[in-house]
């Protein structure tokens, strides 16, 4: 994790953001050596993701909260 003082962050913000985009490594912003904020890569929300066209119209007919029988679990997880 990279640590940068606020003055340096103001001066090189574009480079810092480009580095986060390329490497994904967060940057910690510090004031007088004390961490005050993080710059991190944006994670897309569900609204930003397009649905898979192959799953269009798919429906789940079971109860997702219903307990499973022991026979429904893989052998390695019993």
Beta strands, then each sheet from edge to edge (+ up, - down):
strand 1: 2-5
strand 2: 27-31
strand 3: 34-39
sheet 1: 1+ 2+ 3-
end
